[in-house]
Amino acid sequence: MTAAPPPQRSPFLGLLPWPERRAIAEALRTETIGGLVLLAAAVIALVWANSPISDVYERIRDFHFGIPALGLDLSVGHWTADGLLAVFFLVAGIELKRELVVGELRTPATAALPVVAALCGMAVPAALYVLTAAADGGSLDGWAVPMATDIAFALAALAVISTHLPAALRAFLLTLAVVDDLGAILIIAVFFTSGLNFWALGGAFAGLALFFLLQRFRVRGWWWYAALGIAIWALMYNSGVHATVAGVAMGLILRTTTDKGEGASPGARTSHLLHPFSAGVAVPLFALFAAGVSISGDALGKVFTTPEPLGVVVGLVLGKTLGIFLGTYLAARYTRARLNPDLAWADVLGLSVLAGIGFTVALLIGELAFPGLETGEHVKAAVLIGSLTAALLAAVLLRRRNRTYRRLYEEETTDADADGIPDIYQRTAVPTPGTDG
């Protein structure tokens, strides 16, 4: 008796299933627009901080306001880093939960390749930073700075260089960034926590438990969650754990599956409401008060002559490229994943270089690693230079393949019968990636 042929598997970086494609397209559209606003905010910060009225910039950034009795007397710069970025990490937590429940990370088969690539893309930059900094007697405190990819800035770079990157490559970049964000929040929680206030920390955990119960028993009413979320954030801030941890924790708790008769899950509704604010307001405002560094000849020179900022540049440009590309290649070989025949490993290399754009989280970790130090300013400048270098190199690599990308993009988006579903999905059976077709 002849054995049945093995079931067909979807190729790596192949055509995404239509529901996944729609969900990712919406997220990436918001991130792209937010990335362009973020880019504008960074440019304004650099121009303002190096203008004759730079003292105005510093006075606004360092101006304090809040409620001292509640331990919330923060500067404008700290409100953007500890407050507004909590919204960013809330949205990131929801996206991570969605990926774990219905996305690329829901099964070991689909999660293995992007997770291995992301982990290598964090480990190699950290290792290269340590080697570079230690070789010249520099501080190792900044080892985590070059580990995270800024998806918004990367997508803004794609928009500026005008590439028609296929949806699968964009989705892979998004998945890498989601895993990066989780790694970053774990690093912030574990390595940048000091002077714990266990009463406040206990209160924050009690708030998270109540948040979970409200979700578990399907309690509706945004006002319950908004008030509770602010309380959890304030308690987390006063506990000594970075306040952004509260955001990602609540994002992971929010339900991302729909009940019978429910139009959208609480996670989807929250993301739809907060994602534009996060991408278009919260992150750009953080960038406005975090990216304002000196770009004088002396300051730029120290980026390449001081071990800590040099380690950041090497980690972002070389470490991210090597880590993600080699991690992807080895994981594909180990899992016997078949690369989409319309693409090449050169496309993965270009994406790996693009992932070296590390802005928001890199700046945040730089502030935490070198608080109030001149080295911290040099590290910020290194993040900007490393990210710009990665963007320029990626532009060269990806533009060379843009004709192929344009053809794939047109095939993926053509809808001749105008029914709202691209024709390719109606003539091709698309198996779920990593599962049997």
Buried (B, 14 or more C-beta within 10 A) or exposed (E): EEEEEEEEBBBBBBBBBBEBBEBBBBBBEBBBBBBBBBBBBBEBBBEBBBEEEBEEBBEBBEEEEBEEEEBBEBBBBBBBBBBBBBBBBBBBBBBBBBBBBBBBBBEEBBBBBBBBBBBBBBBBBBBBBBEBBBEEEBBBBBBBBBBBBBBBBBBBBBBEBEBBBBBBBBBBBBBBBBBBBBBBBEBBBEBBBEEEBEEBBEBBBEBBEBBBEBBEEEEEEEEEBEEBBBBBBBBBBBBBBBBBBBBBBBBBBBBBEEEEEEEEBBBBBBBBEBBBBBBBBBBBBBBBBBBBBBBEEEBBEBBEEBBBBBBBBBBBBBBBBBBBBBBBBBBBEEBEBEBBEBBEEEBBBBBBBBBBBBBBBBBBBBBBBBEEBEBBBBBBBBBBBBBBBBBEBBBEBBBEBBEBBBEBBEBBEEEEEEEEEBBBBEEEEBBBBBBEE
